[in-house]
Amino acid sequence: MKSAGKKSSLLLCLLALSMLLSACSSIFDKEYLSIKEATEQKASESEDIGYEVENYLELKLFLTRLVVEHSELGKLSFKNYKGNVNEDLAAVCRDISSKMALGVYCVDFISYDIDRTVSHLGAIVYINYKKTKEETDAIKSVNTAEEGLKLIADAMQNGDELLVLHIRSSKLTEDELRDFVEKKYLESPVKFPLRPGVLVGTYDSGDTSKIYEIRLDYGMDKSERIRLSSSCSREIKNLTEQFKDRSEGVRAMELINLLRTTVELDETAEGSLKNALIDKVSSSEGFPILLKACCDELDIESFVVKGRLNKNESYWNILKIEGEYYHFDIGRYKKTGQTAYLFASDEKMKGEYFWDFEEYPACSSKLQYENFSG
């Protein structure tokens, strides 16, 4: 029976450790009952002696549990250990602090003292953390990149300034996360009157399990942003009221011409909704953002497209007019007075403009600027 109990305990250890090695799949939600049960079954009869481990797997399991629980000290007994204690203890400490996502994120360093006596071989492990327990407890854990991106979108909607995200299987890069934040900003100009700043730190375990620390700066505190957002919403309602009884094409063109005449272009200025709508001075980036906000109020489906004009980063709109999509470069229209890139098709844009064709709907040539210029 004793042998069967040891076998069962070892199987539990192996199962729990396999979960840890496969991206620490349950740690961050505290779903580690199998780890806890396995270690508790192996608990030493005497706390003074320490927790007894018999092999490398049990050693790694116990130290991992210490980190999960944010414990600063752990006592070990190697009474029946099968292996080289010095080498294994050094290897486990190194792996947890440099190859486990949670360890990379929160552990500063791990040290230990080995105690050798005639009747006993043990060790005391000391863990120094660079993150508090509250910080590690705040980690949000998901399985996939898609789930992670949804949490980022939710955090932005809530105005959260910090999100620490563990994605168990992710190939997302820091640039991709910054691009996603920009995408959500461009989708909701009134919600974000100023462009959010974003800082991303990645804590990588060497496989697909990653922790991302995402810091968002909205340019003002939450109460100020809510007031500015409400002010922008009122301004847009007033601005667009005169166009609501027009057809979609006429609405779009009259609105574009109004924005062209009332907003000053200054490429040294910022290009946010606040700049274009409230300050009336904006870089060319602010024009499509303002047009997007107005189209939302007029129930015209629209997108702010991020791409390139020749070799320079550029922003413009795609609008859905009478069932078809068209490109509108209002910034270029403001600069040059050229109408060729209003109601432009994909074919018209290609050559000078570059964008992600899969990200946005295909644009038609059915309607032309001339249909609405009279």
Secondary structure, DSSP 4 states (H G I P E B T S, - for coil): -HHHHHHHHHHHHHHHHHHHHTT-TTGGGT--HHHHHHHHHT--S-TTT-EE--SHHHHHHHHHHHHHTT-SEEEEE-TT--S-HHHHHHHHHHHHHHHSHHHHHHEEEEEEEEEE-SS-EEEEEEEEESS-HHHHHT-EEEEEHHHHHHHHHHHHHHT-SEEEEEEEE----HHHHHHHHHHHHHH-TTT-SSPPEEEEEEEE-SSS-EEEEEEEE-SS-HHHHHHHHHHHHHHHHHHHGGGTTS-HHHHHHHHHHHHHHHSEE-TTS--SHIIIIIISEE-TTHHHHHHHHHHHHTT--EEEEEEEETTEEEEEEEEEETTEEEEE-HHHHHHH---TTEEE-HHHHBTTEE--TTTS-----SS-GGGG--
